Amino acid sequence: MPDVRLASSQGKWILITTVLGSSMAMLDSTVVNVALPRIGKDLDASLSALQWTVNAYMLTLAGLILLGGSLGDQYGRRKIFVIGVVWFAAASLMCGLAPTDAVLIGARALQGVGGALLTPGSLALIQASFHPDDRARAVGLWSGFGGIGAAVGPFLGGWLVDGPGWRWVFLLNVPLALLCVPVALRHVPESAGGTSRASEAERGGGRAHGRFDVLGAVLGALALGLVTFALIEAGTLALLAVAGVAAGVAFVYVEKRRRDPMLPLDIFGSRQFTALNIVTLCVYGAFGGYFFLTALQLQVVAGYSALAAGTALLPTTALMLFFSARSGALADRIGPRIPLTVGPLLCATAMLLMLRVGEHANYLTDVLPAVLVQGVGMVTLVAPLTASVLASVDTARAGIASGINNAAARAAGLIAVAALPLLAGMGPEAYRSAPAFDAAFDRAMPICAGVLVVGAALAFALVRRPAPGCVRPECRTHGNVTAPPIEATP
């Protein structure tokens, strides 16, 4: 039984280590968007290269995150976490030194691999190390500090871009890793082969074994990658889209036949779980497209600096940090159906309000109303969505349910960043012309709003109140706008 107490010096070091590690990945999910215009200018990159700068990271992270925790079970959670941190830092260094957009994109894909190792590993270390009496508080602190890291990401990214330069958005991860790794090796106990709650969140069961669903992970990532490639290249590579669909079919076939699949398909026998994941695809697909394009709109069209653009989005994440726990408590009392219906509708309203943001937009009258409504909408829906996913399956499978939901959200954002510029008619050089980008942005926001309305309608029609006594989330503080938090199995 783990016996480290939170009040001990070792307990504090473990918490610091896991927060540092997870913050690296959370920061990278939010800081890069504000750096995109400067990256495009310095590397003479097309819009598709900027899309890949975001999507290469999300592709490998979404495709491998379900596999990450099981590696820690078999080979040691601390070992895999440290490997993930070192891998992530090395890839970040490659990003920061990248001489071309192609090298940057490749390094971003490697970053995603590191993120898939360290993201589940950070929570796994807390679950495997702390005494049961302190575990809930440790998870709460980890979640809260990680949320703060995600919240300050756009502000920090903007400050770096306008100051030392966009390359420091990536190079910042190197000193963080240099702090994290020695502390982890000295103060964090190794654990492997157990049944830590976090490891089950990624692996989906209680068995520790030496078999990993590598084929399933490869097929899943290949399907996402091929479809994304076809969308970003403006539909000119239709054969790749067909190949992507074929890889998706093969992925389902493999997962159905394996004894220990990465994605156990029978979990979708719960109609509530299936409905919630469809809502997740709608919601986080719209969010992915919105945050990608809004960071560009504020700089390319409204003329904001990178720092001003990053600061402009802070109210959204601040509202999530302060009020997500209260939103979850409210949903416990009234049920998830109303929050999951009202939340997406509020976010859809926010995206329509963003149509007011044009050339020389005034922050107080044009930008802030949309950002505040977006924050209220996300507060309303994110915590109830996580709680409902956990409650929609048997208690023993709540962890894998959360892991699947997290991967679905990231995949939705990936596809949205690939598809939305195509649907809105953005050409390869659109971000270099304020009028052209503004016109395409005005076409894109109603598309995002429409997807959210569909998600709200599905939630109203299909989501029901969970049965009493279901699993409740431990991560009650949210600040990440790209995906819901990963929860663990009791």
C-alpha positions as CSV (number, residue, x, y, z in Angstrom):
1,M,0.0,0.0,0.0
2,P,1.4,3.5,-0.8
3,D,2.2,5.3,2.4
4,V,3.7,8.7,1.4
5,R,1.9,11.5,3.3
6,L,1.2,14.8,1.6
7,A,2.6,16.8,4.5
8,S,6.0,15.1,4.4
9,S,8.9,16.6,2.4
10,Q,8.8,13.6,0.0
11,G,5.1,14.1,-0.6
12,K,5.7,17.8,-1.4
13,W,8.4,16.8,-3.8
14,I,6.2,14.2,-5.5
15,L,3.5,16.8,-6.0
16,I,6.0,19.4,-7.4
17,T,7.4,16.9,-9.8
18,T,4.1,15.7,-11.2
19,V,2.8,19.3,-11.5
20,L,5.9,20.3,-13.4
21,G,5.7,17.4,-15.7
22,S,2.0,17.7,-16.5
23,S,2.3,21.5,-16.8
24,M,4.7,21.1,-19.7
25,A,2.1,19.2,-21.7
26,M,-0.7,21.5,-20.7
27,L,1.2,24.6,-21.5
28,D,2.1,23.3,-24.9
29,S,-1.6,22.7,-25.6
30,T,-2.4,26.4,-25.2
31,V,0.6,28.5,-25.8
32,V,1.4,27.6,-29.4
33,N,-1.8,29.1,-31.0
34,V,-0.7,32.6,-30.1
35,A,2.7,32.0,-31.7
36,L,1.4,30.9,-35.0
37,P,1.4,34.2,-36.9
38,R,5.0,34.9,-36.0
39,I,6.0,31.3,-36.8
40,G,4.4,31.6,-40.2
41,K,6.2,34.9,-40.9
42,D,9.7,33.7,-39.7
43,L,9.6,30.3,-41.5
44,D,7.6,31.6,-44.5
45,A,5.0,28.9,-43.7
46,S,1.6,28.4,-45.4
47,L,-1.6,28.1,-43.5
48,S,-1.5,24.3,-43.9
49,A,2.0,24.3,-42.2
50,L,0.5,26.2,-39.3
51,Q,-2.4,23.7,-39.1
52,W,0.2,20.9,-39.0
53,T,2.2,22.7,-36.3
54,V,-0.9,22.3,-34.1
55,N,-2.1,19.0,-35.4
56,A,1.1,17.0,-35.5
57,Y,1.2,17.3,-31.7
58,M,-2.4,16.5,-31.2
59,L,-2.2,13.5,-33.6
60,T,0.4,11.6,-31.7
61,L,-0.9,12.7,-28.3
62,A,-4.5,11.6,-29.1
63,G,-3.3,8.4,-30.8
64,L,-1.0,7.2,-28.0
65,I,-2.5,8.5,-24.8
66,L,-4.6,5.4,-24.2
67,L,-1.4,3.3,-24.4
68,G,0.8,5.5,-22.2
69,G,-0.3,4.4,-18.7
70,S,0.0,0.7,-19.5
71,L,3.7,1.1,-20.2
72,G,4.1,2.5,-16.7
73,D,2.3,-0.5,-15.2
74,Q,4.8,-2.9,-16.9
75,Y,8.1,-1.0,-16.8
76,G,7.7,1.4,-13.9
77,R,5.6,4.5,-13.6
78,R,8.4,6.7,-12.6
79,K,10.6,5.4,-15.3
80,I,8.0,6.0,-18.1
81,F,7.2,9.4,-16.6
82,V,10.9,10.4,-16.7
83,I,11.3,9.1,-20.2
84,G,8.2,11.1,-21.2
85,V,9.6,14.3,-19.7
86,V,13.1,13.8,-21.3
87,W,11.5,12.9,-24.6
88,F,9.2,16.0,-24.5
89,A,12.1,18.3,-23.6
90,A,14.3,16.9,-26.4
91,A,11.5,17.4,-28.9
92,S,10.9,20.9,-27.5
93,L,14.5,21.7,-28.1
94,M,14.2,20.5,-31.7
95,C,11.1,22.7,-32.1
96,G,12.9,25.7,-30.7
97,L,15.9,25.2,-33.1
98,A,13.8,24.2,-36.1
99,P,15.2,25.9,-39.3
100,T,12.1,25.1,-41.4
101,D,8.4,24.4,-41.0
102,A,8.9,20.8,-42.0
103,V,11.4,20.2,-39.1
104,L,9.1,22.0,-36.7
105,I,6.2,19.8,-37.7
106,G,8.2,16.6,-37.2
107,A,9.4,17.8,-33.8
108,R,5.9,18.6,-32.8
109,A,4.9,15.1,-33.6
110,L,7.7,13.8,-31.4
111,Q,6.5,16.2,-28.6
112,G,3.1,14.5,-28.7
113,V,4.7,11.1,-28.1
114,G,6.4,12.5,-25.0
115,G,3.1,14.1,-23.9
116,A,1.3,10.7,-24.2
117,L,3.9,9.2,-21.8
118,L,4.1,12.0,-19.2
119,T,0.4,13.1,-19.1
120,P,-1.1,9.9,-17.7
121,G,2.2,9.1,-15.9
122,S,1.9,12.2,-13.7
123,L,-1.4,11.2,-12.3
124,A,-0.4,7.6,-12.0
125,L,2.5,8.6,-9.8
126,I,0.2,10.4,-7.4
127,Q,-2.2,7.5,-7.3
128,A,0.6,5.0,-6.7
129,S,2.6,7.0,-4.2
130,F,0.3,8.8,-1.7
131,H,-1.4,7.3,1.3
132,P,-5.2,6.7,0.7
133,D,-6.1,9.4,3.2
134,D,-4.1,12.0,1.3
135,R,-4.7,10.9,-2.2
136,A,-7.9,12.9,-2.9
137,R,-6.3,16.1,-1.7
138,A,-3.1,15.4,-3.7
139,V,-5.1,14.9,-6.8
140,G,-7.0,18.1,-6.2
141,L,-3.8,20.1,-5.8
142,W,-2.3,18.4,-8.9
143,S,-5.5,19.3,-10.9
144,G,-5.6,22.8,-9.6
145,F,-2.0,23.7,-10.2
146,G,-2.2,22.1,-13.6
147,G,-5.2,24.1,-14.4
148,I,-3.3,27.3,-13.5
149,G,-0.6,26.2,-15.9
150,A,-3.0,25.7,-18.7
151,A,-4.7,29.1,-17.9
152,V,-1.6,31.2,-18.1
153,G,-0.4,29.4,-21.2
154,P,-1.7,32.0,-23.8
155,F,-0.5,34.9,-21.7
156,L,2.9,33.4,-21.2
157,G,3.1,32.4,-24.9
158,G,2.2,35.9,-26.0
159,W,4.8,37.4,-23.7
160,L,7.5,35.1,-25.0
161,V,6.6,35.7,-28.7
162,D,6.7,39.5,-28.3
163,G,9.8,39.4,-26.1
164,P,12.6,36.8,-26.7
165,G,10.8,35.2,-29.6
166,W,8.5,32.4,-30.5
167,R,11.2,29.8,-30.2
168,W,11.2,30.3,-26.4
169,V,7.6,29.0,-26.4
170,F,9.3,25.6,-26.9
171,L,12.7,26.2,-25.3
172,L,11.0,27.0,-22.0
173,N,10.3,23.3,-21.6
174,V,14.0,22.4,-21.4
175,P,14.7,24.1,-18.0
176,L,11.4,22.8,-16.6
177,A,12.6,19.3,-17.5
178,L,16.0,19.9,-16.0
179,L,14.2,20.7,-12.7
180,C,11.7,17.9,-13.0
181,V,13.9,14.9,-13.8
182,P,16.4,15.1,-10.9
183,V,13.6,15.6,-8.4
184,A,11.7,12.6,-9.8
185,L,14.7,10.3,-9.6
186,R,15.6,11.4,-6.1
187,H,12.2,11.8,-4.4
188,V,9.6,9.8,-6.3
189,P,9.3,6.1,-5.5
190,E,9.2,3.6,-8.3
191,S,6.0,1.5,-8.7
192,A,5.0,-1.0,-11.3
193,G,2.8,-4.0,-11.8
194,G,0.1,-2.8,-9.4
195,T,-3.4,-1.5,-10.0
196,S,-3.0,2.2,-9.6
197,R,-6.2,4.0,-10.4
198,A,-4.5,6.3,-12.9
199,S,-3.0,3.4,-14.8
200,E,-6.4,1.8,-15.2
201,A,-7.6,5.1,-16.6
202,E,-5.3,4.7,-19.6
203,R,-5.2,0.9,-19.8
204,G,-8.8,0.0,-19.1
205,G,-8.5,-2.9,-16.7
206,G,-6.9,-4.2,-13.6
207,R,-4.4,-6.5,-15.1
208,A,-0.7,-5.8,-15.4
209,H,0.8,-7.8,-18.3
210,G,3.4,-7.6,-20.9
211,R,1.1,-7.3,-24.0
212,F,0.4,-3.9,-25.4
213,D,-2.0,-3.1,-28.2
214,V,0.6,-1.5,-30.4
215,L,-1.2,-2.5,-33.6
216,G,-4.4,-0.8,-32.3
217,A,-2.4,2.3,-31.4
218,V,-0.7,2.4,-34.8
219,L,-3.9,1.9,-36.8
220,G,-5.8,4.5,-34.7
221,A,-3.1,7.1,-35.2
222,L,-2.8,6.2,-38.9
223,A,-6.5,6.6,-39.5
224,L,-6.5,10.0,-37.8
225,G,-3.3,11.1,-39.6
226,L,-4.5,10.1,-43.1
227,V,-7.9,11.8,-42.8
228,T,-6.2,14.9,-41.3
229,F,-3.7,15.0,-44.2
230,A,-6.4,14.8,-46.8
231,L,-8.4,17.6,-45.1
232,I,-5.5,20.0,-44.7
233,E,-4.4,19.5,-48.3
234,A,-7.8,20.8,-49.4
235,G,-9.2,17.5,-50.4
236,T,-6.6,17.0,-53.2
237,L,-5.5,13.7,-51.8
238,A,-8.8,11.8,-51.8
239,L,-7.1,8.5,-51.8
240,L,-5.5,9.3,-48.5
241,A,-8.9,10.0,-47.0
242,V,-10.1,6.6,-48.3
243,A,-7.0,5.0,-46.8
244,G,-7.7,6.7,-43.5
245,V,-11.2,5.4,-43.4
246,A,-9.9,1.9,-44.2
247,A,-7.4,2.2,-41.4
248,G,-10.2,3.2,-39.1
249,V,-12.2,0.1,-40.1
250,A,-9.1,-2.1,-39.5
251,F,-8.7,-0.5,-36.1
252,V,-12.2,-1.4,-35.1
253,Y,-11.7,-4.9,-36.4
254,V,-8.5,-5.4,-34.5
255,E,-9.9,-3.9,-31.3
256,K,-12.9,-6.2,-31.5
257,R,-10.8,-9.3,-31.8
258,R,-8.0,-8.6,-29.3
259,R,-8.2,-10.1,-25.8
260,D,-6.7,-6.9,-24.3
261,P,-7.6,-4.1,-26.6
262,M,-6.5,-0.5,-26.1
263,L,-10.1,0.5,-26.8
264,P,-12.6,-2.1,-25.5
265,L,-15.5,-1.7,-27.9
266,D,-18.0,-3.3,-25.5
267,I,-17.9,-0.2,-23.4
268,F,-20.0,1.5,-26.0
269,G,-22.8,-0.9,-25.0
270,S,-23.8,1.9,-22.6
271,R,-26.1,4.2,-24.6
272,Q,-25.4,7.0,-22.2
273,F,-21.6,6.6,-22.6
274,T,-21.9,6.6,-26.4
275,A,-24.2,9.7,-26.4
276,L,-21.8,11.6,-24.1
277,N,-18.9,10.8,-26.4
278,I,-20.8,12.1,-29.5
279,V,-21.5,15.3,-27.5
280,T,-17.8,15.4,-26.7
281,L,-16.9,15.2,-30.3
282,C,-19.2,18.1,-31.1
283,V,-18.2,20.3,-28.2
284,Y,-14.4,19.9,-28.4
285,G,-14.4,19.9,-32.2
286,A,-16.0,23.4,-32.1
287,F,-13.6,24.4,-29.3
288,G,-10.5,23.2,-31.3
289,G,-11.5,25.2,-34.4
290,Y,-12.5,28.3,-32.3
291,F,-9.3,28.6,-30.3
292,F,-7.1,28.0,-33.4
293,L,-8.8,30.6,-35.5
294,T,-9.4,33.2,-32.8
295,A,-5.7,33.5,-31.9
296,L,-5.1,34.2,-35.6
297,Q,-8.1,36.6,-36.0
298,L,-7.0,38.7,-33.0
299,Q,-3.5,39.2,-34.5
300,V,-4.0,39.1,-38.2
301,V,-7.2,41.1,-38.4
302,A,-7.6,43.0,-35.2
303,G,-4.0,43.9,-35.1
304,Y,-3.3,42.7,-31.5
305,S,0.2,41.8,-30.4
306,A,0.8,38.2,-29.4
307,L,0.7,39.2,-25.7
308,A,-2.5,41.1,-26.1
309,A,-4.1,38.2,-28.0
310,G,-3.0,35.7,-25.3
311,T,-4.2,38.0,-22.5
312,A,-7.6,38.5,-24.3
313,L,-8.4,34.8,-23.8
314,L,-7.5,34.7,-20.1
315,P,-11.1,35.3,-18.8
316,T,-12.3,32.1,-20.3
317,T,-9.8,29.9,-18.4
318,A,-10.0,32.0,-15.3
319,L,-13.8,31.4,-15.1
320,M,-13.2,27.7,-15.5
321,L,-10.6,27.6,-12.7
322,F,-12.8,29.5,-10.2
323,F,-16.2,28.0,-11.0
324,S,-15.7,24.5,-12.4
325,A,-16.0,22.8,-9.0
326,R,-19.3,24.6,-8.3
327,S,-20.6,23.7,-11.7
328,G,-20.0,20.1,-11.0
329,A,-21.8,20.3,-7.6
330,L,-24.8,22.0,-9.3
331,A,-24.9,19.2,-11.9
332,D,-24.9,16.7,-9.0
333,R,-28.1,18.3,-7.7
334,I,-30.0,18.9,-10.9
335,G,-28.6,16.3,-13.2
336,P,-26.4,16.7,-16.3
337,R,-29.0,17.1,-19.0
338,I,-29.6,20.9,-18.5
339,P,-25.9,21.9,-18.1
340,L,-25.0,19.8,-21.2
341,T,-27.7,21.5,-23.2
342,V,-27.3,25.1,-21.9
343,G,-23.5,25.0,-21.9
344,P,-23.0,24.3,-25.7
345,L,-25.7,26.9,-26.5
346,L,-23.9,29.5,-24.5
347,C,-20.6,28.6,-26.3
348,A,-22.4,28.8,-29.7
349,T,-23.6,32.3,-28.7
350,A,-20.0,33.3,-27.9
351,M,-18.8,32.2,-31.3
352,L,-21.5,34.2,-33.0
353,L,-20.5,37.2,-30.8
354,M,-16.9,36.8,-32.2
355,L,-18.3,38.0,-35.5
356,R,-18.0,41.5,-34.0
357,V,-14.2,41.1,-33.9
358,G,-12.9,42.8,-37.0
359,E,-10.2,45.3,-37.9
360,H,-9.2,47.5,-34.9
361,A,-11.7,45.6,-32.6
362,N,-12.2,47.2,-29.2
363,Y,-11.5,44.7,-26.5
364,L,-14.1,45.8,-24.0
365,T,-17.0,46.1,-26.4
366,D,-16.1,43.5,-29.1
367,V,-13.9,40.8,-27.7
368,L,-14.6,40.6,-23.9
369,P,-18.3,39.9,-24.2
370,A,-17.6,36.8,-26.4
371,V,-14.8,35.6,-24.2
372,L,-16.9,35.9,-21.0
373,V,-19.9,34.1,-22.6
374,Q,-17.5,31.4,-23.8
375,G,-16.1,31.0,-20.3
376,V,-19.6,30.7,-18.7
377,G,-20.5,28.1,-21.3
378,M,-17.4,26.0,-20.7
379,V,-17.9,26.3,-16.9
380,T,-21.5,25.1,-17.4
381,L,-20.7,22.0,-19.4
382,V,-17.1,20.7,-18.8
383,A,-17.3,19.4,-15.2
384,P,-20.8,17.9,-15.7
385,L,-19.6,16.2,-18.9
386,T,-16.7,14.6,-17.1
387,A,-18.9,13.4,-14.2
388,S,-21.5,12.0,-16.6
389,V,-18.9,10.0,-18.5
390,L,-17.6,8.4,-15.2
391,A,-21.2,7.7,-14.1
392,S,-22.2,6.1,-17.5
393,V,-20.3,2.9,-17.0
394,D,-19.6,0.3,-14.3
395,T,-17.4,1.6,-11.5
396,A,-14.5,-0.7,-12.4
397,R,-14.4,0.9,-15.9
398,A,-14.7,4.5,-15.0
399,G,-11.0,5.1,-15.7
400,I,-11.0,3.7,-19.2
401,A,-14.2,5.6,-19.9
402,S,-12.4,8.8,-18.9
403,G,-9.4,8.0,-21.0
404,I,-11.5,7.3,-24.1
405,N,-13.4,10.5,-23.6
406,N,-10.2,12.5,-23.3
407,A,-8.8,10.9,-26.5
408,A,-12.1,11.6,-28.3
409,A,-11.9,15.3,-27.4
410,R,-8.4,15.6,-28.7
411,A,-9.2,13.7,-31.9
412,A,-12.2,16.1,-32.4
413,G,-10.0,19.1,-32.0
414,L,-7.5,17.6,-34.4
415,I,-10.1,17.0,-37.1
416,A,-11.6,20.5,-36.6
417,V,-8.3,22.3,-37.1
418,A,-7.8,20.3,-40.3
419,A,-11.4,20.7,-41.7
420,L,-12.5,24.1,-40.6
421,P,-10.2,26.2,-42.8
422,L,-11.2,24.0,-45.8
423,L,-14.9,24.5,-45.0
424,A,-14.5,28.2,-44.5
425,G,-12.6,28.6,-47.8
426,M,-9.2,29.6,-46.4
427,G,-6.5,29.5,-49.0
428,P,-2.8,28.7,-48.2
429,E,-1.9,32.4,-47.8
430,A,-5.2,33.5,-46.0
431,Y,-3.5,34.4,-42.8
432,R,-1.2,36.9,-44.6
433,S,-4.2,39.0,-45.7
434,A,-6.4,40.6,-43.1
435,P,-9.5,41.0,-45.4
436,A,-9.3,37.5,-46.7
437,F,-8.8,35.9,-43.2
438,D,-11.6,38.1,-41.7
439,A,-14.1,36.9,-44.4
440,A,-13.2,33.3,-43.8
441,F,-13.3,33.7,-40.1
442,D,-16.9,35.1,-40.5
443,R,-17.8,31.9,-42.3
444,A,-16.1,29.6,-39.8
445,M,-17.6,30.8,-36.6
446,P,-21.2,30.0,-37.6
447,I,-20.0,26.5,-38.5
448,C,-18.6,26.1,-35.0
449,A,-21.8,27.4,-33.5
450,G,-23.8,25.0,-35.6
451,V,-21.8,22.0,-34.4
452,L,-22.4,23.1,-30.8
453,V,-26.1,23.4,-31.4
454,V,-26.1,19.9,-32.6
455,G,-24.2,18.8,-29.5
456,A,-26.8,20.6,-27.3
457,A,-29.7,18.9,-29.1
458,L,-28.1,15.5,-28.7
459,A,-27.5,16.1,-25.0
460,F,-31.1,17.2,-24.4
461,A,-32.4,14.2,-26.3
462,L,-30.1,11.4,-25.1
463,V,-28.5,12.3,-21.7
464,R,-30.2,11.1,-18.6
465,R,-29.5,11.5,-14.8
466,P,-27.0,8.8,-13.6
467,A,-28.0,6.3,-11.0
468,P,-27.2,7.1,-7.4
469,G,-23.8,6.0,-6.0
470,C,-21.8,6.4,-9.2
471,V,-18.2,7.4,-9.4
472,R,-17.6,11.1,-8.9
473,P,-14.6,13.0,-10.4
474,E,-11.6,13.7,-8.3
475,C,-10.2,16.4,-10.6
476,R,-12.7,19.1,-9.8
477,T,-10.6,22.1,-11.0
478,H,-10.4,22.5,-14.8
479,G,-8.3,24.9,-16.9
480,N,-7.5,23.0,-20.0
481,V,-9.6,24.1,-23.0
482,T,-8.4,21.4,-25.4
483,A,-9.6,18.3,-23.5
484,P,-11.4,17.2,-20.4
485,P,-9.3,16.0,-17.5
486,I,-8.3,12.3,-17.2
487,E,-9.9,10.6,-14.2
488,A,-9.1,7.4,-12.5
489,T,-10.8,4.2,-11.5
490,P,-11.8,3.8,-7.8
